[in-house]
Amino acid sequence: MTELVIHTQELTDLFNEVYQEFMRARQIHKQFNSAHEGYAVILEELEELWLEVKKRKADQSPERVRKEAIQVAAMAVRFIYDLGI
């Protein structure tokens, strides 16, 4: 079995990006009022990620894919946070 190596600083930096997006979204939008609303926001972000992912490799922007993935992660965290789950 191959052991996975965790690069702590890279993971810390990634979580910080998710946190920053979480905080930015909280400043712009009110908290989720229901699980349905939270799901809809996550789905919207996931669809934006999907639009980037399904592009031809030559047209795909790794930066845009990363940004959209971070937004999905931040909204998942916000779902848990806002709804007290």
C-alpha positions in Angstrom: 0.0 0.0 0.0 1.3 3.4 -0.9 1.3 5.9 1.9 -0.2 9.3 1.1 2.1 12.2 2.0 0.2 15.2 3.4 1.9 18.5 2.7 0.7 20.4 5.7 1.5 23.9 4.5 -0.2 23.4 1.2 -3.3 22.0 3.0 -3.2 25.0 5.4 -3.0 27.4 2.5 -5.9 25.6 0.8 -8.1 25.8 3.9 -7.2 29.4 4.2 -8.4 30.1 0.7 -11.7 28.3 1.5 -12.0 30.3 4.7 -11.4 33.6 2.8 -14.1 32.7 0.3 -16.4 31.8 3.1 -15.8 35.2 4.8 -16.2 37.1 1.5 -19.6 35.4 0.8 -20.8 36.1 4.4 -20.1 39.8 3.8 -22.0 39.9 0.6 -24.9 37.5 1.2 -27.2 36.9 4.2 -27.0 33.5 5.9 -28.8 30.5 4.6 -32.4 30.3 5.9 -32.9 26.6 5.1 -31.2 23.5 3.9 -33.0 23.9 0.5 -31.5 27.4 0.1 -28.0 26.1 1.0 -28.3 23.2 -1.3 -29.4 25.5 -4.2 -26.3 27.7 -3.6 -24.0 24.7 -3.5 -25.6 23.3 -6.7 -25.1 26.7 -8.4 -21.4 26.7 -7.5 -21.1 23.1 -8.5 -22.7 23.8 -11.9 -20.2 26.7 -12.4 -17.4 24.2 -11.6 -18.8 21.7 -14.1 -18.9 24.3 -16.8 -15.1 24.8 -16.4 -14.4 21.1 -16.0 -16.1 20.0 -19.2 -14.3 22.5 -21.4 -11.7 21.2 -23.8 -8.3 21.0 -22.1 -7.0 23.8 -24.3 -9.8 26.1 -23.2 -9.8 25.2 -19.6 -8.3 27.6 -17.0 -6.7 25.8 -14.0 -7.1 29.0 -12.1 -10.8 29.2 -12.8 -11.3 25.5 -12.0 -9.5 26.0 -8.7 -11.6 29.1 -7.9 -14.8 27.3 -8.6 -13.8 24.3 -6.5 -12.9 26.6 -3.6 -16.3 28.3 -3.9 -18.0 24.8 -3.8 -16.0 24.0 -0.6 -16.7 27.3 1.0 -20.4 27.0 0.4 -20.4 23.5 1.8 -18.7 24.9 4.9 -21.2 27.7 5.0 -24.1 25.3 4.8 -22.8 23.5 7.9 -22.1 26.7 9.7 -25.2 28.7 8.9 -27.6 25.8 9.5 -25.8 24.7 12.7 -25.4 21.2 11.3 
